[in-house]
Amino acid sequence: MADLTTKYLGLNLKNPIIAASSGLTASLQDIKQLESNGAAAVVLKSLFEEEILLEAKEKIKEAEKDNFMYTELSETFDYIDLHVKEDKFDDYLKLVSDVKEKVLIPVIASVNCVTPYEWTEFTMNIEKAGADALELNIFLNPTDLSDKDFEQTHIDIIKKVIQQVSIPVSVKISPYYTKLGVLIKKISEAGVAGIVLFNRFYTPDIDLETMKIISANIYSTPVEQGNVLRWTGLMANKIECDLAASTGIHTSQDIIKQILVGANAVQLASVLYQKGIEHIPVLLKEIEVWMDKKGFQYINQFKGKVSQESSGDPASFERMQFMKFFSGIK
């Protein structure tokens, strides 16, 4: 029988399937279900820095409206700001400790951050609460037209956190950077244990009846994994840290492909919403069947076998291949 064990962030996983940060990893009850159905690890639902900052601003507006803000009492702002943050932080730390008490699989905490300022002390408390690792989900708005150095902001956040914790730190990034390969390499050199490719952003649509903005494509689709496959294959063996594939991964074939190009593990969310948590054993069984058919006993026997460096056809991951196949289209 095929052995699906693998390693990610230095953690021993019973298989390569990790439940990604989502509403499915926001409660102890759901996480226990994920464990019982075979998930090898969970990334807790992210704590959003933007959400905390927005809530603090709203409460300050309410205080100003009710005449609770006075120029001679400027500490009112600091009190509201601190109170909101402490409430959110305490709730999150309780989730970490409760989950760690009740499940055996690795628990990866997740912080969605936009600045390097808020997270140093809080990440230390995440470690104290028992998290096995920490995922920094760094979101810097690609529509920001300022001259902010996005790449350097990533590095600043990462270095500040790594200085404070001893648990492994991974970073989840978007694909929207001018020199994505350079950024991935810089992040790996900053000392992270892993990089997750990629974030998936909210996509707007328009309801033609109401002529209002609505959400489109709530769930990912399999076609979205192509870019993840490309960049995982391009960067595997070129960086020192682990890679996890995320976005558009829906089938056992998708999982196998990501491992073939060099991923240590995959993160699933959309398919678990659509087919249920109980679909995990189906995926695992299909991976076992494929491995048995191909004569692989261990994941490491085919991990990275088709990465850019190992495939024997490096151009297949690059734009030149597009030109080769489609230059004749009229």
C-alpha positions as CSV (number, residue, x, y, z in Angstrom):
1,M,0.0,0.0,0.0
2,A,1.2,3.5,-0.9
3,D,2.6,5.6,2.0
4,L,1.3,9.2,1.7
5,T,3.4,10.7,4.5
6,T,5.3,13.9,3.6
7,K,7.0,16.8,5.4
8,Y,6.0,20.5,5.3
9,L,7.5,23.3,7.4
10,G,9.4,20.6,9.2
11,L,6.1,19.0,10.3
12,N,5.4,15.3,9.7
13,L,2.1,15.1,7.8
14,K,0.2,11.8,7.3
15,N,-0.6,12.9,3.7
16,P,-0.2,16.1,1.5
17,I,-3.7,17.5,2.1
18,I,-3.9,20.6,4.3
19,A,-7.2,22.3,4.9
20,A,-6.6,25.9,3.8
21,S,-7.6,28.9,5.8
22,S,-11.3,29.4,5.4
23,G,-14.7,29.3,7.2
24,L,-14.1,25.6,7.4
25,T,-11.2,26.1,9.8
26,A,-12.8,28.7,12.0
27,S,-14.3,26.4,14.6
28,L,-13.2,23.5,16.7
29,Q,-16.1,21.3,15.6
30,D,-15.3,21.7,11.9
31,I,-11.6,21.2,12.5
32,K,-12.3,17.9,14.3
33,Q,-14.3,16.8,11.3
34,L,-11.5,17.7,9.0
35,E,-9.1,15.6,11.1
36,S,-11.5,12.6,11.3
37,N,-11.8,12.7,7.5
38,G,-8.1,12.6,6.9
39,A,-6.8,16.2,6.6
40,A,-3.1,16.1,7.5
41,A,-3.1,19.6,9.0
42,V,-5.2,22.7,9.2
43,V,-4.5,26.4,8.6
44,L,-6.9,28.3,10.9
45,K,-9.1,31.0,9.5
46,S,-7.0,34.1,9.2
47,L,-7.1,37.0,11.6
48,F,-7.3,40.0,9.4
49,E,-5.4,43.1,10.3
50,E,-7.5,45.2,7.9
51,E,-10.7,44.0,9.6
52,I,-9.4,44.9,13.0
53,L,-8.3,48.4,11.9
54,L,-11.6,49.1,10.2
55,E,-13.6,48.0,13.3
56,A,-11.5,50.3,15.4
57,K,-12.2,53.2,13.1
58,E,-15.9,52.5,13.1
59,K,-16.0,52.5,16.9
60,I,-14.1,55.8,17.0
61,K,-16.6,57.3,14.6
62,E,-19.4,56.2,16.9
63,A,-17.7,57.7,19.9
64,E,-17.2,61.0,18.1
65,K,-20.9,61.0,17.1
66,D,-21.9,60.5,20.7
67,N,-19.6,63.2,22.0
68,F,-17.4,60.6,23.8
69,M,-14.2,62.0,22.1
70,Y,-12.6,65.1,23.5
71,T,-9.4,66.9,22.5
72,E,-8.4,67.0,26.1
73,L,-8.9,63.2,26.3
74,S,-6.8,62.0,23.4
75,E,-6.2,58.7,25.1
76,T,-9.8,57.8,24.1
77,F,-8.6,56.9,20.6
78,D,-5.8,54.6,22.0
79,Y,-8.3,53.0,24.4
80,I,-10.8,52.1,21.7
81,D,-8.0,51.0,19.3
82,L,-6.4,48.7,22.0
83,H,-9.8,47.3,23.2
84,V,-10.8,46.2,19.7
85,K,-7.5,44.6,19.0
86,E,-7.3,42.8,22.4
87,D,-10.8,41.3,21.9
88,K,-9.9,40.0,18.5
89,F,-6.5,38.7,19.6
90,D,-7.9,37.0,22.7
91,D,-10.6,35.2,20.6
92,Y,-8.1,34.0,18.2
93,L,-5.6,32.7,20.8
94,K,-8.5,30.8,22.5
95,L,-9.3,29.1,19.1
96,V,-5.6,28.1,18.8
97,S,-5.4,26.7,22.3
98,D,-8.8,24.9,22.1
99,V,-7.9,23.2,18.8
100,K,-4.5,22.2,20.0
101,E,-6.1,20.6,23.0
102,K,-8.6,18.5,21.0
103,V,-6.8,17.4,17.8
104,L,-3.6,15.6,17.0
105,I,-2.8,17.0,13.5
106,P,-0.6,20.1,13.1
107,V,-2.3,23.4,13.6
108,I,-1.0,26.3,11.6
109,A,-2.2,29.8,12.7
110,S,-2.8,32.4,10.0
111,V,-2.4,36.2,10.2
112,N,-3.5,38.3,7.2
113,C,-1.4,41.4,7.5
114,V,-0.8,44.6,5.5
115,T,1.9,46.3,7.7
116,P,4.9,45.2,9.7
117,Y,3.8,47.1,12.8
118,E,1.0,45.1,14.6
119,W,2.1,41.5,14.7
120,T,5.4,41.1,16.6
121,E,4.0,40.6,20.1
122,F,0.8,38.9,18.9
123,T,2.8,36.2,16.9
124,M,4.7,35.4,20.1
125,N,1.4,34.8,21.8
126,I,0.2,32.5,19.0
127,E,3.3,30.4,19.6
128,K,2.6,30.4,23.4
129,A,-1.0,29.3,22.6
130,G,0.4,26.1,21.0
131,A,0.3,26.7,17.2
132,D,2.7,24.3,15.4
133,A,3.5,26.9,12.7
134,L,2.4,30.3,11.5
135,E,1.3,31.3,8.0
136,L,1.6,35.0,7.1
137,N,-1.0,35.8,4.5
138,I,0.4,39.1,3.2
139,F,-2.0,41.1,1.2
140,L,-0.8,44.3,-0.4
141,N,-3.4,45.8,-2.7
142,P,-2.2,45.6,-6.3
143,T,-4.4,48.6,-7.2
144,D,-2.4,50.8,-4.8
145,L,-0.9,53.5,-7.0
146,S,1.5,54.9,-4.4
147,D,5.3,54.4,-4.6
148,K,5.3,52.0,-1.7
149,D,7.9,49.2,-2.1
150,F,5.7,46.2,-1.9
151,E,8.5,43.7,-2.0
152,Q,10.4,45.3,0.8
153,T,7.2,45.5,2.9
154,H,7.0,41.7,2.6
155,I,10.6,41.3,3.8
156,D,10.0,43.7,6.7
157,I,7.0,41.8,7.9
158,I,8.7,38.5,7.6
159,K,11.9,39.5,9.4
160,K,10.0,41.1,12.3
161,V,8.0,38.0,12.9
162,I,10.8,35.5,12.5
163,Q,12.9,37.4,15.0
164,Q,10.1,36.8,17.6
165,V,9.0,33.2,17.2
166,S,10.7,29.8,17.1
167,I,7.9,27.9,15.3
168,P,8.1,27.6,11.5
169,V,6.8,30.5,9.5
170,S,5.4,30.3,6.0
171,V,4.2,33.1,3.7
172,K,1.2,33.1,1.4
173,I,1.6,35.5,-1.5
174,S,-0.3,36.6,-4.6
175,P,1.0,36.2,-8.2
176,Y,0.7,39.9,-8.9
177,Y,4.3,41.2,-8.8
178,T,6.5,42.5,-11.6
179,K,9.3,40.0,-10.8
180,L,7.6,37.2,-9.0
181,G,10.5,34.8,-9.2
182,V,12.8,37.4,-7.6
183,L,10.3,38.0,-4.8
184,I,9.9,34.3,-4.1
185,K,13.6,33.9,-3.9
186,K,14.0,36.9,-1.5
187,I,11.3,35.6,0.7
188,S,12.9,32.2,0.9
189,E,16.2,33.9,1.8
190,A,14.5,35.8,4.6
191,G,14.4,32.6,6.6
192,V,10.9,31.3,6.1
193,A,10.2,27.6,6.3
194,G,7.7,27.6,3.4
195,I,5.9,29.6,0.7
196,V,2.2,29.1,-0.3
197,L,1.4,29.8,-4.0
198,F,-1.1,31.6,-4.3
199,N,-3.6,33.9,-2.6
200,R,-7.0,34.1,-4.3
201,F,-8.7,37.5,-4.3
202,Y,-12.3,38.6,-4.3
203,T,-13.6,39.0,-7.8
204,P,-16.3,41.6,-8.6
205,D,-19.2,41.1,-11.0
206,I,-22.3,43.2,-11.9
207,D,-25.9,42.2,-11.5
208,L,-27.5,43.6,-14.7
209,E,-31.0,43.7,-13.1
210,T,-30.0,45.8,-10.1
211,M,-26.9,47.3,-11.7
212,K,-24.9,46.7,-8.5
213,I,-21.6,45.2,-7.8
214,I,-21.8,41.6,-6.6
215,S,-19.3,38.9,-5.8
216,A,-18.3,36.5,-8.6
217,N,-16.5,33.2,-8.6
218,I,-16.7,32.7,-4.8
219,Y,-15.0,29.3,-5.3
220,S,-11.9,28.6,-7.3
221,T,-12.1,26.5,-10.5
222,P,-9.6,23.9,-11.7
223,V,-8.4,26.1,-14.5
224,E,-6.9,28.5,-11.9
225,Q,-4.3,25.9,-10.8
226,G,-2.4,26.4,-14.1
227,N,-0.5,29.4,-12.8
228,V,0.2,27.6,-9.5
229,L,1.5,24.6,-11.4
230,R,3.8,26.8,-13.5
231,W,5.3,28.7,-10.6
232,T,5.7,25.7,-8.3
233,G,7.5,24.0,-11.1
234,L,9.7,27.0,-11.8
235,M,10.8,27.6,-8.2
236,A,11.1,24.1,-6.9
237,N,14.8,23.3,-6.3
238,K,15.7,27.0,-6.7
239,I,14.8,27.9,-3.2
240,E,15.6,26.4,0.2
241,C,12.2,26.4,1.7
242,D,9.1,24.2,1.2
243,L,6.3,25.0,-1.3
244,A,2.6,24.5,-0.8
245,A,0.2,24.8,-3.7
246,S,-3.1,26.5,-3.3
247,T,-6.0,27.8,-5.5
248,G,-7.8,25.7,-8.2
249,I,-6.8,22.3,-6.7
250,H,-10.0,20.2,-6.9
251,T,-9.1,16.6,-7.8
252,S,-6.6,13.9,-6.9
253,Q,-5.1,14.5,-10.4
254,D,-4.5,18.2,-9.5
255,I,-2.9,17.1,-6.2
256,I,-0.6,14.6,-7.9
257,K,0.4,17.2,-10.6
258,Q,1.4,19.8,-7.9
259,I,3.5,17.2,-6.1
260,L,5.1,16.2,-9.5
261,V,6.3,19.8,-10.1
262,G,7.7,20.0,-6.5
263,A,5.0,20.9,-4.0
264,N,5.4,19.4,-0.5
265,A,1.7,19.7,0.2
266,V,-1.5,21.3,-1.2
267,Q,-4.1,23.5,0.5
268,L,-7.7,22.8,-0.2
269,A,-10.8,25.0,0.4
270,S,-13.2,25.4,-2.5
271,V,-13.6,21.7,-3.2
272,L,-14.3,21.0,0.5
273,Y,-17.1,23.6,0.4
274,Q,-18.5,22.1,-2.9
275,K,-18.2,18.4,-2.2
276,G,-18.0,18.4,1.6
277,I,-15.2,17.5,4.1
278,E,-16.0,13.8,3.6
279,H,-14.5,14.1,0.1
280,I,-11.0,14.1,1.5
281,P,-10.9,10.2,1.9
282,V,-12.0,9.9,-1.8
283,L,-9.0,12.1,-2.9
284,L,-6.6,10.2,-0.7
285,K,-7.7,6.8,-2.0
286,E,-7.4,8.0,-5.6
287,I,-3.8,9.2,-4.9
288,E,-3.0,5.8,-3.5
289,V,-4.4,4.0,-6.5
290,W,-2.3,6.2,-8.9
291,M,0.8,5.6,-6.8
292,D,0.3,1.8,-6.8
293,K,-0.3,1.8,-10.5
294,K,2.9,3.7,-11.2
295,G,4.9,1.7,-8.7
296,F,5.5,4.5,-6.2
297,Q,5.5,3.5,-2.5
298,Y,6.5,7.0,-1.2
299,I,5.6,10.6,-2.0
300,N,9.2,11.5,-2.3
301,Q,9.7,9.0,-5.1
302,F,7.8,11.3,-7.5
303,K,7.9,14.7,-5.8
304,G,9.6,17.2,-8.1
305,K,10.0,14.6,-10.9
306,V,8.5,17.1,-13.4
307,S,9.8,20.4,-12.0
308,Q,11.5,22.7,-14.4
309,E,15.0,21.5,-13.4
310,S,14.0,17.8,-13.4
311,S,11.6,17.5,-16.4
312,G,14.2,17.5,-19.2
313,D,12.1,20.2,-20.9
314,P,12.7,23.5,-19.1
315,A,11.0,25.6,-21.8
316,S,7.7,24.0,-21.1
317,F,7.3,26.2,-18.0
318,E,8.1,29.4,-19.8
319,R,6.5,31.8,-22.3
320,M,8.7,30.5,-25.2
321,Q,6.5,27.4,-25.3
322,F,3.4,29.6,-25.9
323,M,5.1,31.1,-28.9
324,K,6.1,27.7,-30.2
325,F,2.5,26.3,-30.1
326,F,0.4,29.4,-31.0
327,S,2.5,31.6,-33.2
328,G,0.7,30.2,-36.3
329,I,-2.8,31.1,-35.1
330,K,-4.4,33.7,-37.5
